[in-house]
Structure formats: C-alpha cells, structure tokens
Amino acid sequence: MNKRIQMTARPLKANTADQWVETSLSTPVQPAVKFKRLTVDVDPELHTRLRLRCVRRDEHISDWLRALMVSTLDAEDAGSSST
C-alpha cells in the first residue's frame, strides 16, 4: 500500500512585506516645519512640577512650553504695537 500525496506550491500572499515597504517609501512624509532645538537648564524641583502638571493634563512639556512662548510673545507684540 503506497499512498502518494500531490504537493502544490503555496499560494502567494496578495500583499507581501516588500510591497508594503516599497509603497510606504514612495510617499515620504515631510514635517511642515523643521523645529530648532532649545535647551534650558531647570531646577529638578521645577522639572518635577512641570512634568506633573503636564501629566495631569495629558500633554507634553514641550507642547505646553511652545504654546506658552507663543502666547507670551504674542501678548508682548500686541502691547508694543498699541503704544
């Protein structure tokens, strides 16, 4: 009794990993603005307070500081243009 099973090649997947990589690389995402890095030394206690404040509000320290700088500079610009 000799049984033989006919083996066929596996079917090819519709989307292979290589195709996914090629398509994702064809349209690179460029940031709207290239940020400049700003380094500030702060007291450890202040850093802890900043971190806790941002954690409570579910935001990043950098996002909050950017918004703070913009609002401060805008307020100063508005104050200087009215005189």
LINGI-V696187 format. One line per field, one symbol per residue. phi: phi as a letter, one per 40 degrees, with the letter a starting at -180 (. if undefined). psi: psi as a letter, one per 30 degrees, with the letter a starting at -180 (. if undefined). burial: I if it has 16 or more other ideal C-beta (glycine too) atoms within 10 Angstrom, else O. A space follows every 50 residues. Layout:
# LINGI-V696187
phi = ???
psi = ???
burial = ???
This chain:
# LINGI-V696187
phi = .bbbbccbccccccbcccccccccccbccbccbccbcbbbcbcdcccccc ccdcccbfacdccccdccccccccccccccccc
psi = jjkkkjkllkkkkejleeeeeeefffikkkkekjlkkkkkklkeeeeeee eeeeeeghlkeeeeeeeeeeeeeeeeeeefff.
burial = OOOOOOOOOOOOOOOOOOOOOOOOOOOOOOOOOOOOOOOOOOOOOOOOOO OOOIOOOOOOOOOOOOOOOOOOOOOOOOOOOOO
